[in-house]
Amino acid sequence: MDLSQYYLIWEYMQPELLLLVATILLFFVDLFASPRFLDKWFSGIACVLLAAVTALSCIPGSETHTLFAGMFVNTPMTTAMKMVLNIGTILVLLQAHEWVNSEACRVRRGEFYELIFFTLFGMYLMISSGHFLIFFIGLETASLPIAALVAYNKQGDKSHESGAKYLFNAVFSSAIFLMGISFIYGISGSLYFDDIATAAATDTALFVVALAFIITGIGFKLSLVPFHLWTADVYQGGPTAVTAYLSVISKGAAAFAFIWVLFKTFSPAPEVWQGILYVLIILTITLGNLFAVRQKDLKRFLAFSSISQAGYIMLGVMAYSAQGLTALVYYILVYIFSNLAAFGVIATIEHKTGKVGMDDYNGLYKTNPKLSLAMMLAMFSLAGIPPFAGFFSKFFIFASAVHSGYYILVFIALLNTIISLYYYLLVVKAMFINENENPIETIKTGCYGRTGLVVCVAGILLLGLASCVYGYLSGLSLTVGI
């Protein structure tokens, strides 16, 4: 291999290689720096390194490139997807600062950041895979460190239980996924996505079974019904920072990888996987919303909320178009800001008081108006109330599905939006309307956590404003015939 080939690897795998360099640097800082230095600067260094990775690789090229005989694929869209995940991860790291630096976690704080970076590397591989072997390596690289993160809180039995549940479910889902891959190999004689796409045109019974197994394996990561049963228990028992990472970054990466596999591999037979997804979307949105109404623990509440949100995300996949792919990326970006704003408030209050019940939030506005405002904006955006960003993300993803002819599916999703509006407003009602003689005491948010919340709130407002302007200019251009 000559120098020009090494240069191509660097150019086309820049996000992955930069992330590995950042992980190694973080490891050496953790290994050699003094405890006082780490207490003050380690979280900031982790955020700066990931921000540098994002800045250095945020400009996607205009062409598609492959490496390792087509096993790794770099496109402008895959680069954009990775940058979206980076933004969300930085916000998670900011919100996790106080918890990671607490007495219970300080000794092992380096492990938290390094495991986060390793999972992100695995997600990168999933998104850029052109071969099922690379995809599976990325899937396992992302999954196994997350199991350790869920069980990170050694002082909590619930954390251990959640880690075990996540690990067992991950093992079984991976086994099902591998079974599907083996069937695909039996049909096509190859694990390359392009080769499989050629064989998929045969549409045999074995192909349908293989596709169902693959959707099941990825459906676990997305918490699609009926593969969702682990979600609420893991979200409730795991550390809140890890729960936030699971609900947003892990789910977003799985959605990106899912649409990549379906479009690249099973495009000759869309009617097969679209039929399966049609049922899964209806079940996921409906059951997620119905169970969310019943929850009193806010982490379980957001767990079922994230299940229903996964159903909305899949509408972009169902659209099977460039419009649907764009709407999906935008939806996940908005979801990152909205959901992490909610988790940021929960993490702050839980760290200071240990309270995560919805009833505990009664009267929160009287003692913590800023946190209440941030939570209210997050709920409004998740519910899809205009003019916040969540309204436009839902609008764009519904429009892409309507454009592809899924009128009944969009109608069912709209009906479910009314249900979600009810339970999101329950949180707002608790904070601003319900009386409480002993509300949560006034909480002072740390610098890192405050920065993360400000960025999330700014993202909700600015993306909503940008969407308003875009809609206005689009309507104006149609009016004047531009």
Secondary structure, DSSP 8 states (H G I E B T S, - for coil): --HHHHHHHHHHTHHHHHHHHHHHHHHHHHHHS-HHHHHHHHHHHHHHHHHHHHHHT-S--SS-EEETTTTEEE-HHHHHHHHHHHHHHHHHHHHHHHHHTSTTTGGGHHHHHHHHHHHHHHHHHHHTBSBHHHHHHHHHHHHHHHHHHHT--TT-HHHHHHHHHHHHHHHHHHHHHHHHHHHHHHHHS--BHHHHHHHHTT--HHHHHHHHHHHHHHHHHHT-TTS-TTHHHHHHHS-HHHHHHIIIIIHHHHHHHHHHHHHHHSTT-HHHHHHHHHHHHHHHHHHHHHHHHT--BHHHHHHHHHHHHHHHHHHHHHH-SHHHHHHHHHHHHHHHHHHHHHHHHHHHHHHHH---BTGGGTTHHHH-HHHHHHHHHHHHHHHT-TTSHHHHHHHHHHHHHHHTT-HHHHHHHHHHHHHHHHHHHHHHHHHHTS--SS--------HHHHHHHHHHHHHHHHHHHHHHHHHHHHHHHHHHT-
